[in-house]
């Protein structure tokens, strides 16, 4: 039974499970015919899997940093001319009052003070996913209130 594990721009790595329970590991470089599959050992197989994951994880981390740095709202005009966006400010304050204490704290830390979700999680002793969910639910509440 053939199982394809990882495929990237340069190569494909997979393993086969034999009836007796042993595994065989294979590697095929891009552009090579299927008959040119190379059997590799488990150590080399693990190395290729790690190398295949690296660009994916790097892209995911860059995306997370990008999402963490996005502001909820651009209030530059409100800072320079508070009367121009007074309705928006009042609505934001009313929406902010509907949040729980944790939502207020984590939203303020991430969007106002500029901390990343990882930094907040470390200081609060929580998982990053927990912080992310709380901040996103706070943002949804605010957006729903403003809609």
C-alpha positions as CSV (number, residue, x, y, z in Angstrom):
1,X,0.0,0.0,0.0
2,X,1.5,3.3,-1.1
3,X,1.1,6.4,1.0
4,X,2.2,9.8,-0.3
5,X,3.5,11.7,2.7
6,X,5.1,15.0,1.5
7,X,5.4,16.7,-1.9
8,X,7.0,20.0,-2.6
9,X,8.5,21.7,-5.6
10,X,11.6,19.6,-5.6
11,X,10.7,16.1,-4.5
12,X,8.0,13.7,-3.2
13,X,8.6,11.4,-0.2
14,X,6.3,8.5,0.8
15,X,6.3,5.2,2.6
16,X,4.8,1.8,2.0
17,X,3.5,-0.5,4.7
18,X,4.3,-4.2,4.0
19,X,2.0,-7.0,5.1
20,X,4.5,-8.1,7.7
21,X,4.4,-4.6,9.3
22,X,7.7,-3.3,8.0
23,X,7.9,0.0,6.2
24,X,9.9,1.0,3.1
25,X,10.6,4.6,2.3
26,X,10.9,6.2,-1.1
27,X,12.0,9.4,-2.7
28,X,11.4,10.8,-6.2
29,X,12.8,14.0,-7.4
30,X,10.7,16.2,-9.7
31,X,11.1,15.6,-13.4
32,X,12.3,12.0,-12.9
33,X,10.2,9.2,-14.3
34,X,8.3,7.0,-11.8
35,X,10.8,4.1,-12.4
36,X,13.5,6.3,-11.0
37,X,12.2,6.1,-7.4
38,X,14.9,5.8,-4.8
39,X,14.5,3.7,-1.7
40,X,15.9,5.5,1.3
41,X,16.3,4.6,5.0
42,X,14.1,5.9,7.8
43,X,16.7,8.5,9.0
44,X,16.9,10.1,5.5
45,X,13.1,9.9,5.2
46,X,12.7,11.9,8.4
47,X,15.2,14.4,7.1
48,X,13.3,15.0,3.9
49,X,10.0,15.3,5.8
50,X,11.6,17.9,8.0
51,X,13.0,19.8,5.0
52,X,9.6,19.6,3.3
53,X,7.8,21.1,6.3
54,X,10.3,24.0,6.7
55,X,9.0,26.3,3.9
56,X,5.4,25.5,4.9
57,X,6.0,26.4,8.5
58,X,8.0,29.5,7.5
59,X,5.1,30.7,5.3
60,X,2.6,29.9,8.1
61,X,4.7,31.8,10.7
62,X,5.0,34.8,8.4
63,X,1.3,34.8,7.8
64,X,0.7,34.7,11.6
65,X,3.0,37.7,12.1
66,X,1.2,39.5,9.4
67,X,-2.2,38.8,10.9
68,X,-1.0,39.7,14.4
69,X,0.2,43.1,13.2
70,X,-3.0,44.1,11.5
71,X,-4.9,46.7,13.4
72,X,-8.6,46.2,14.0
73,X,-9.6,49.7,12.8
74,X,-7.6,52.6,11.4
75,X,-8.4,55.5,13.8
76,X,-5.8,57.9,12.5
77,X,-8.4,60.4,11.5
78,X,-10.1,60.1,14.8
79,X,-6.9,61.0,16.6
80,X,-6.3,64.1,14.6
81,X,-9.9,65.3,14.2
82,X,-12.0,63.7,17.0
83,X,-15.2,65.4,15.9
84,X,-15.1,64.0,12.4
85,X,-15.5,60.4,13.6
86,X,-17.3,61.1,16.8
87,X,-20.1,58.6,16.0
88,X,-17.6,55.9,15.3
89,X,-15.8,56.6,18.5
90,X,-19.0,56.5,20.5
91,X,-20.0,53.3,18.8
92,X,-16.6,51.7,19.5
93,X,-16.8,52.7,23.2
94,X,-20.2,51.2,23.5
95,X,-19.1,48.0,21.7
96,X,-16.0,47.9,23.9
97,X,-18.2,48.0,27.0
98,X,-20.0,44.8,25.9
99,X,-16.7,42.8,26.1
100,X,-15.6,40.6,29.0
101,X,-12.6,41.6,31.1
102,X,-10.4,39.1,29.4
103,X,-11.5,40.2,25.9
104,X,-10.8,43.8,26.8
105,X,-7.4,43.0,28.2
106,X,-6.2,40.8,25.4
107,X,-7.7,43.0,22.6
108,X,-6.0,46.0,24.1
109,X,-2.7,44.2,24.5
110,X,-2.8,42.9,20.9
111,X,-4.3,45.7,18.9
112,X,-3.4,48.8,21.0
113,X,-0.2,48.0,22.7
114,X,1.1,45.9,19.8
115,X,1.9,42.6,21.5
116,X,1.8,39.4,19.4
117,X,-0.5,36.5,20.4
118,X,2.7,34.6,21.4
119,X,3.9,37.3,23.7
120,X,0.5,37.6,25.3
121,X,0.3,33.9,25.8
122,X,3.7,33.8,27.5
123,X,2.9,36.6,29.9
124,X,-0.6,35.2,30.7
125,X,0.6,31.6,30.9
126,X,-2.0,30.4,28.3
127,X,-1.9,28.8,24.9
128,X,-1.6,31.1,21.9
129,X,-4.7,29.5,20.4
130,X,-6.7,30.6,23.5
131,X,-5.5,34.2,23.2
132,X,-6.3,34.1,19.5
133,X,-9.8,32.8,20.0
134,X,-10.6,35.4,22.7
135,X,-9.3,38.3,20.6
136,X,-11.1,37.1,17.5
137,X,-14.4,36.7,19.4
138,X,-13.9,40.2,20.8
139,X,-13.4,41.5,17.3
140,X,-16.5,39.7,16.1
141,X,-18.5,41.2,18.9
142,X,-17.4,44.7,18.0
143,X,-18.0,44.2,14.3
144,X,-21.5,42.8,15.1
145,X,-22.2,45.7,17.3
146,X,-21.1,48.2,14.6
147,X,-23.0,46.5,11.8
